[in-house]
């Protein structure tokens, strides 16, 4: 059977962003098929170019969809933190948890940017 390089590139890109299991389930392929695609990726310049294109598109779409939602959430959290009672343990815990989530989100953003730019050794398939 002839390899559909566009489909393989999409599955590989989604595996990088979503993880292997979710990408395989979404596209109805096995882990073995994904491993074969990765092997082929290292040998096939056309597939590698399609993969980079798909990965870039996924990263851009993620940024476009999430950026407005993140800004709204940050605005809400900022207001809630200003209005919270600094003597209320539940308020302190809620603000601390919100800060933790924001820090994790920022770390995720940095990792994705590094993956897309090829600056994160060991994080991407092509690195």
C-alpha positions as CSV (number, residue, x, y, z in Angstrom):
1,X,0.0,0.0,0.0
2,X,1.3,3.4,-0.9
3,X,1.9,5.9,1.9
4,X,-0.3,8.9,2.1
5,X,2.3,11.4,3.1
6,X,-0.1,14.2,3.9
7,X,-2.0,11.9,6.3
8,X,1.2,10.5,7.9
9,X,2.5,14.1,8.4
10,X,-0.7,15.1,10.1
11,X,-0.7,12.1,12.4
12,X,3.0,12.7,13.2
13,X,2.4,16.4,14.0
14,X,-0.6,15.6,16.1
15,X,1.4,13.0,18.0
16,X,3.9,15.6,18.8
17,X,1.3,18.0,20.2
18,X,-1.3,15.6,21.6
19,X,0.8,12.6,22.5
20,X,1.1,9.3,20.7
21,X,-2.0,7.6,22.3
22,X,-4.5,10.3,21.5
23,X,-3.2,10.9,18.0
24,X,-3.3,7.1,17.2
25,X,-6.8,6.8,18.6
26,X,-8.0,9.9,16.7
27,X,-6.7,8.6,13.4
28,X,-7.3,4.9,14.0
29,X,-3.7,3.8,13.6
30,X,-1.6,1.6,15.8
31,X,1.6,2.5,17.8
32,X,3.5,0.4,15.3
33,X,2.2,2.4,12.4
34,X,3.2,5.6,14.2
35,X,6.7,4.2,14.8
36,X,6.9,3.3,11.1
37,X,5.9,6.8,10.1
38,X,8.7,8.2,12.4
39,X,11.2,5.9,10.8
40,X,10.1,7.0,7.4
41,X,10.2,10.7,8.6
42,X,13.9,10.4,9.2
43,X,14.5,9.0,5.6
44,X,12.0,11.0,3.5
45,X,12.7,14.7,3.0
46,X,9.2,15.2,1.4
47,X,7.5,13.7,4.5
48,X,9.7,15.7,6.8
49,X,8.8,18.9,5.0
50,X,5.1,18.1,5.2
51,X,5.5,17.2,8.9
52,X,7.1,20.6,9.7
53,X,4.4,22.4,7.8
54,X,1.6,20.5,9.7
55,X,3.3,21.0,13.1
56,X,3.7,24.7,12.4
57,X,0.0,25.0,11.4
58,X,-1.1,23.1,14.6
59,X,1.0,25.4,16.7
60,X,-0.4,28.5,15.0
61,X,-4.0,27.3,15.3
62,X,-3.4,26.4,19.0
63,X,-2.1,29.9,19.6
64,X,-4.9,31.6,17.7
65,X,-7.6,29.7,19.5
66,X,-6.2,29.7,23.0
67,X,-4.7,33.2,23.2
68,X,-8.1,35.1,23.5
69,X,-9.4,32.5,26.1
70,X,-6.2,32.7,28.1
71,X,-6.3,36.5,28.1
72,X,-9.9,36.4,29.4
73,X,-9.0,33.9,32.1
74,X,-5.9,35.9,33.2
75,X,-8.0,39.1,33.4
76,X,-10.6,37.3,35.5
77,X,-7.9,35.9,37.8
78,X,-6.2,39.2,38.1
79,X,-9.5,40.8,39.2
80,X,-10.3,37.9,41.6
81,X,-6.8,38.1,43.2
82,X,-7.2,41.9,43.8
83,X,-10.7,41.4,45.3
84,X,-9.8,38.3,47.4
85,X,-9.5,38.6,51.2
86,X,-5.8,38.2,51.9
87,X,-6.7,36.7,55.4
88,X,-9.0,34.0,53.9
89,X,-7.0,30.7,53.6
90,X,-9.4,29.5,50.8
91,X,-8.7,32.7,48.9
92,X,-5.0,32.4,49.4
93,X,-5.1,28.7,48.2
94,X,-7.2,29.7,45.2
95,X,-4.8,32.4,44.1
96,X,-1.8,30.1,44.7
97,X,-3.4,27.4,42.5
98,X,-4.2,29.9,39.8
99,X,-0.6,31.1,39.9
100,X,0.6,27.5,39.5
101,X,-1.7,26.9,36.5
102,X,-0.5,30.1,34.9
103,X,3.2,29.1,35.4
104,X,2.5,25.6,33.9
105,X,0.8,27.2,30.9
106,X,3.7,29.6,30.4
107,X,6.1,26.6,30.5
108,X,4.0,24.7,28.0
109,X,4.1,27.7,25.7
110,X,7.9,27.9,25.9
111,X,8.2,24.2,25.2
112,X,5.9,24.4,22.2
113,X,7.8,27.4,20.8
114,X,11.1,25.6,21.3
115,X,9.7,22.5,19.5
116,X,8.4,24.6,16.6
117,X,11.7,26.4,16.3
118,X,13.8,23.3,16.6
119,X,15.6,24.6,19.7
120,X,14.6,21.9,22.2
121,X,17.0,18.9,21.9
122,X,15.2,15.6,22.7
123,X,11.7,17.1,22.6
124,X,10.9,16.8,18.9
125,X,11.1,14.0,16.4
126,X,13.5,15.9,14.1
127,X,15.8,17.0,16.9
